[in-house]
Amino acid sequence: MKKALITGITGQDGSYLAEFLLRKGYKVFGLERRSSQKNRGNIEHILDKIEIISGDLLDEASIVHALKEVQPDEVYNLAAQSFVHESWKQPVFTGEVTGLGAVRVLEAIRQVDKKIRFYQASSSEMFGKVFETPQNERTPFYPRSPYGVAKLYAHWITVNYRESYGIFAASGILFNHESPRRGLEFVTRKITHTVAKIKLGLAKELVLGNLDAKRDWGFAGDYVGAMWLMLQQEKPGDYVIATGETHSVQEFVEAAFSHIGLDWQKYVRIDPKFLRPAEVQLLRGDASLAMKELGWKSTVDFKGLVQMMVNSDMALLKNK
């Protein structure tokens, strides 16, 4: 039985990946920071099938200890300070966790067992102020946030350890991927959750920032399959994972309100405090390499994703 260690297992991607690997017959371990408050809502339903290991991306010794204890075949580094807007308020912490956290895991692998296969969760935010559209594996990077800069360091250090030490280290440049498990601080979940509250009479308005920003949105449950596929190849590489479509925040808002039969313009208010200091206006990925070499493709379209999230939030609020 193969063993996998997931950092960030309690997050959106970590929980979907854990489910995916369990279906593949893996023994799944999750790295979790010691905390008096456990945030395990996304994995509560599979806690009896996985094993939680104590460890922290800020503490390399704890990662070394975890690798020695678990002896995994694969490590998926999904943990990060992943809220882009917050990265301007916490740039050093973002760098420590999102950037240096990756090299701590890679260095632990180098010390413990270089045969461990490593997946790094890279991000389309690395493209930032884009040089071309759509963006692919050869598009130059120009990050526009401390988060994007930290992710870029993690991406290049993954490439460096691959080339320097022969470690099977792959990097997935994932474009925006959402789900009902997305945190409420993310704009997509903020939209669907507030729309559901408005429909149920629990809120009167939705307050947002830039409605014109365009993103390539897919379903997180689809994207974790690509992570696994990258570590099953003969040689490690870097792959863009995306739908190839782009939609504005306003289109997301329109789709969410339309699904519950309301006119979005009656409920949405713009507040400049939600604007980024440096905006990324347009992201659209070209996943043709992943489709060709990995055989991966997305299955949930934009409209289906929005409706899935609104329906989930409606059910969640009704059951409270």
C-alpha positions in Angstrom: 0.0 0.0 0.0 1.4 3.4 -1.0 1.6 6.1 1.6 1.1 9.8 1.1 1.7 12.7 3.4 -0.3 15.9 2.8 0.5 19.3 4.2 -2.6 21.5 4.4 -4.8 18.5 4.7 -7.6 20.4 6.5 -7.9 22.9 3.6 -10.1 22.7 0.5 -7.5 21.0 -1.7 -6.1 18.8 1.1 -9.5 17.4 1.9 -10.4 16.6 -1.7 -6.9 15.1 -2.3 -7.2 12.9 0.8 -10.5 11.5 -0.4 -9.0 11.0 -3.9 -6.0 9.1 -2.5 -8.1 7.0 -0.2 -10.2 5.9 -3.3 -6.8 4.9 -4.9 -6.0 2.7 -2.0 -3.4 4.9 -0.3 -2.7 5.1 3.4 -3.1 8.9 3.9 -1.3 11.0 6.5 -1.9 14.7 7.2 0.5 17.2 8.6 -1.2 19.5 11.1 0.1 22.2 13.4 -0.4 21.8 17.1 -3.2 24.2 18.1 -5.8 24.4 20.9 -8.4 25.0 18.2 -8.7 22.3 15.6 -10.1 23.3 12.1 -11.1 19.9 10.8 -14.5 20.6 9.3 -13.4 19.6 5.7 -12.0 16.2 6.9 -14.3 15.3 9.7 -16.0 12.7 7.6 -12.7 10.9 6.9 -10.9 11.3 10.2 -11.3 7.6 10.9 -9.6 6.7 7.6 -6.6 9.0 7.8 -3.8 9.6 10.3 -2.9 13.1 11.5 0.8 13.8 12.2 2.0 16.8 14.2 4.3 19.1 12.2 4.8 22.7 11.2 6.1 24.2 7.9 7.9 26.8 10.1 9.9 24.0 11.8 12.1 21.9 9.6 12.9 19.4 12.4 9.2 18.6 12.8 9.0 17.8 9.0 12.0 15.6 9.2 10.5 13.8 12.2 7.2 13.4 10.3 9.0 11.9 7.2 10.9 9.4 9.3 7.7 8.4 11.1 5.5 8.1 8.0 8.1 7.0 5.4 5.8 8.2 2.6 6.1 7.4 -1.1 4.6 10.8 -2.0 4.5 14.2 -0.3 1.9 16.9 -1.4 2.8 20.3 -0.2 -0.5 22.2 -0.1 -0.2 24.2 3.1 0.2 28.0 2.7 -1.0 31.3 3.9 -3.3 31.3 0.8 -5.4 34.4 1.1 -4.0 36.8 -1.4 -5.4 40.0 0.1 -4.1 39.1 3.5 -0.6 38.7 2.2 -0.1 42.5 2.0 -0.9 42.7 5.7 1.3 39.6 6.6 4.1 39.6 3.9 6.8 38.1 6.2 4.5 35.3 7.5 3.3 34.6 4.0 6.9 34.3 2.8 7.8 32.1 5.7 5.0 29.6 5.2 4.2 29.8 1.5 7.7 30.3 0.3 10.2 28.9 2.8 7.8 26.2 3.9 8.3 24.5 0.6 12.1 24.4 0.8 11.9 23.1 4.4 9.9 20.1 3.1 12.3 19.6 0.2 15.3 19.8 2.4 13.7 17.3 4.8 13.2 15.0 1.8 16.8 15.4 0.8 17.9 14.5 4.2 15.6 11.6 4.9 14.9 9.9 1.6 15.5 11.4 -1.9 13.3 8.7 -3.4 10.1 10.4 -2.0 8.1 12.1 -4.7 7.2 15.7 -4.1 4.3 17.8 -5.3 4.4 21.6 -5.0 1.1 23.6 -5.2 2.1 26.5 -7.4 -0.3 29.2 -8.4 -1.5 31.2 -11.4 -0.9 34.3 -9.2 2.7 33.9 -10.1 1.8 35.1 -13.6 0.3 38.3 -12.2 0.7 41.1 -14.7 0.5 38.7 -17.6 2.7 38.9 -20.7 0.4 36.8 -22.8 -3.0 35.2 -22.8 -3.6 32.3 -22.2 -0.8 31.5 -19.8 1.2 28.3 -20.2 4.3 26.6 -18.7 6.6 28.9 -20.7 4.8 32.2 -19.9 7.1 34.6 -17.9 6.1 35.3 -14.3 5.3 38.7 -12.9 3.7 38.3 -9.5 1.7 41.2 -8.1 1.3 40.3 -4.4 3.4 39.0 -1.6 1.5 35.7 -2.0 2.4 35.5 -5.6 6.1 36.3 -4.9 6.2 33.6 -2.1 4.6 31.0 -4.5 7.2 31.9 -7.1 10.1 31.2 -4.7 8.5 27.9 -3.8 8.0 27.1 -7.5 11.7 27.8 -8.5 13.1 26.1 -5.4 11.1 23.0 -6.4 12.7 23.1 -9.9 16.1 23.7 -8.3 15.9 20.7 -6.0 14.8 18.6 -8.9 17.8 19.7 -11.0 20.3 19.8 -8.1 19.5 16.6 -6.3 17.6 14.4 -8.7 14.5 14.5 -6.5 11.2 13.7 -8.3 9.7 17.2 -7.6 6.7 18.3 -9.7 5.0 21.7 -9.6 1.3 22.2 -10.5 0.5 25.7 -11.6 -3.1 25.7 -10.7 -5.5 28.4 -11.8 -8.4 29.4 -9.5 -10.2 26.3 -8.2 -13.2 26.6 -6.0 -15.7 24.4 -4.2 -18.2 24.4 -1.3 -15.2 23.8 1.0 -13.5 27.1 0.0 -13.0 29.4 3.0 -15.4 32.3 3.5 -12.6 34.8 3.1 -12.3 33.9 -0.6 -14.4 36.0 -3.0 -16.1 33.1 -4.7 -17.3 31.6 -1.4 -18.1 35.0 0.0 -20.4 35.6 -3.0 -22.2 32.2 -2.9 -22.6 32.3 0.9 -23.9 35.8 1.0 -26.2 35.2 -1.9 -27.7 32.2 0.0 -28.1 34.4 3.1 -29.9 37.1 1.0 -32.2 34.5 -0.4 -33.0 33.2 3.1 -33.5 36.7 4.5 -30.4 36.6 6.6 -28.5 39.4 4.8 -29.4 42.5 2.7 -26.3 43.2 0.6 -23.1 41.8 -0.8 -20.1 44.0 -0.5 -17.3 43.5 -3.0 -14.2 45.2 -4.5 -13.1 44.8 -8.1 -15.9 43.3 -10.2 -13.9 43.5 -13.4 -11.0 41.1 -12.5 -11.2 38.0 -14.6 -10.2 34.5 -13.5 -10.1 31.0 -14.9 -12.3 29.1 -12.3 -12.5 25.4 -12.0 -13.7 22.8 -9.5 -11.1 21.8 -6.8 -12.3 18.2 -6.9 -11.1 18.0 -10.5 -7.8 19.6 -9.8 -6.5 17.2 -7.1 -6.6 14.4 -9.7 -4.0 16.4 -11.7 -1.7 16.6 -8.6 -1.7 12.8 -8.3 -1.2 12.3 -12.0 2.0 14.5 -12.0 3.6 12.1 -9.4 2.8 9.0 -11.5 4.8 10.1 -14.5 8.2 8.7 -15.5 9.9 12.1 -15.2 8.9 15.1 -13.0 7.7 18.3 -14.7 5.6 21.4 -14.3 2.1 21.7 -15.5 -0.6 24.4 -15.9 -4.0 23.2 -14.7 -6.9 25.3 -15.8 -10.2 25.2 -17.7 -9.1 27.6 -20.5 -12.1 29.9 -19.9 -12.1 33.2 -18.1 -15.0 34.9 -16.3 -15.1 38.2 -14.4 -16.1 38.5 -10.8 -19.3 40.2 -12.0 -20.1 37.2 -14.1 -19.7 35.0 -11.0 -22.0 37.3 -9.1 -24.6 37.3 -11.9 -24.6 33.5 -12.2 -25.0 33.1 -8.4 -27.9 35.6 -8.1 -29.5 34.3 -11.3 -29.5 30.7 -9.8 -31.8 31.9 -7.0 -33.9 34.2 -9.2 -32.7 37.6 -8.0 -31.3 40.7 -9.7 -27.7 41.1 -8.5 -27.7 44.9 -9.1 -30.2 45.4 -6.3 -28.0 43.8 -3.7 -24.3 44.5 -4.6 -22.3 47.4 -3.2 -18.7 48.3 -4.0 -16.3 49.1 -1.2 -12.7 50.3 -2.1 -11.3 48.6 1.1 -11.6 45.3 -0.8 -9.5 46.5 -3.7 -5.9 45.0 -3.9 -2.9 47.4 -3.8 -1.8 45.8 -7.1 -4.5 44.0 -9.1 -4.2 41.0 -11.3 -6.7 41.8 -14.0 -6.8 38.7 -16.2 -5.9 35.1 -15.8 -6.7 32.3 -18.3 -4.7 29.1 -18.4 -3.7 26.8 -21.2 -3.7 23.3 -19.9 -3.0 21.6 -23.2 0.3 20.0 -21.9 -1.5 18.5 -18.9 -4.2 17.2 -21.2 -1.7 15.7 -23.6 0.9 14.2 -21.1 -1.3 13.5 -18.1 -4.6 12.8 -19.8 -6.2 15.3 -17.4 -9.3 17.4 -18.1 -11.8 19.4 -16.1 -15.4 18.0 -15.7 -17.3 20.9 -14.0 -18.1 24.0 -16.1 -18.3 27.5 -14.7 -22.1 27.6 -14.4 -22.1 24.2 -12.7 -19.5 25.3 -10.3 -21.4 28.4 -9.2 -24.6 26.5 -8.8 -22.9 23.7 -6.8 -21.6 26.3 -4.4 -24.8 28.3 -4.0 -26.8 25.0 -3.4 -24.3 23.9 -0.8 -24.5 27.2 1.1 -28.3 27.2 0.9 -28.3 23.7 2.5 -25.7 24.7 5.0 -27.6 27.8 6.2 -30.9 26.0 6.3 -29.5 23.3 8.6 -28.1 25.8 11.1 
